[in-house]
Amino acid sequence: MPKKRRKLNKDFEKKIHSSKKNVELVLAKIYDIDDEDIQKEYMSAFNEVVVLYEELKLDYEQKGFHDNSEEIFVNYKNAFNLFQSEFEI
């Protein structure tokens, strides 16, 4: 049985690309923190956002755009917004 082609979505790809830049920017800011304890606290808190971003990216690469894609993106975005509201960066 032939493998089903994954469905692509340009707008969703732009969201993923923008998310990648946001994650990289926050990580760079965290790495710039001089106090090691504070840096670890920020990394620990931001880890959930990174995991959700990786899930989003991997899901799109493997399955393409599907019914749950927006839900995965919303989960990532909510975690990112929660991090931003709790931590000044």
C-alpha positions in Angstrom: 0.0 0.0 0.0 1.5 3.4 -1.0 2.3 5.8 1.7 -0.2 8.7 2.0 1.2 12.1 1.2 1.2 14.6 4.0 -0.9 17.7 3.5 1.1 21.0 3.5 -0.1 24.4 4.6 2.0 27.5 3.9 0.4 29.6 6.6 1.0 26.9 9.2 4.6 26.6 8.1 5.0 30.4 8.7 3.6 29.9 12.2 6.2 27.1 12.9 9.0 29.2 11.5 8.0 32.2 13.6 7.7 29.9 16.7 11.2 28.6 16.0 12.6 32.2 16.0 10.7 33.0 19.2 12.1 29.9 21.0 15.6 30.6 19.8 15.4 34.2 21.0 14.2 33.3 24.4 16.9 30.6 24.7 19.6 33.1 23.7 18.3 35.5 26.4 18.3 32.7 29.0 21.8 31.7 28.1 22.9 35.3 28.6 21.8 35.3 32.3 24.9 35.4 34.4 23.5 34.0 37.6 23.5 30.2 37.2 20.7 29.6 39.6 18.4 32.0 37.9 19.4 30.6 34.5 18.5 27.1 35.6 15.2 28.3 36.9 14.4 29.9 33.6 15.5 26.9 31.6 13.4 24.6 33.7 10.4 26.7 33.2 11.0 27.2 29.5 11.6 23.5 28.9 7.9 22.8 28.5 7.7 25.4 25.7 10.6 23.8 23.9 9.1 20.4 24.2 5.8 21.6 22.8 7.6 23.4 20.0 9.5 20.2 19.1 6.2 18.2 19.1 4.7 20.8 16.8 7.6 20.7 14.4 7.9 17.0 14.4 4.2 16.4 14.0 4.1 18.7 10.9 7.2 17.1 9.4 5.8 13.6 9.8 2.1 14.0 9.3 1.7 17.4 7.6 -1.3 19.6 8.4 -4.2 17.7 9.9 -7.2 18.2 12.2 -5.1 18.4 15.4 -2.4 20.7 14.0 -4.0 23.9 15.2 -4.6 22.3 18.6 -1.0 21.5 19.0 0.0 25.0 18.0 -2.5 26.5 20.5 -1.0 24.3 23.3 2.5 25.6 22.3 1.3 29.2 22.1 -0.5 29.0 25.5 2.7 27.6 27.2 4.8 30.3 25.6 2.4 33.1 26.7 2.3 31.6 30.2 6.1 31.6 30.4 6.2 35.2 29.2 3.7 36.3 31.8 5.5 34.6 34.7 9.1 35.4 33.8 10.6 38.7 32.7 12.9 38.2 29.9 
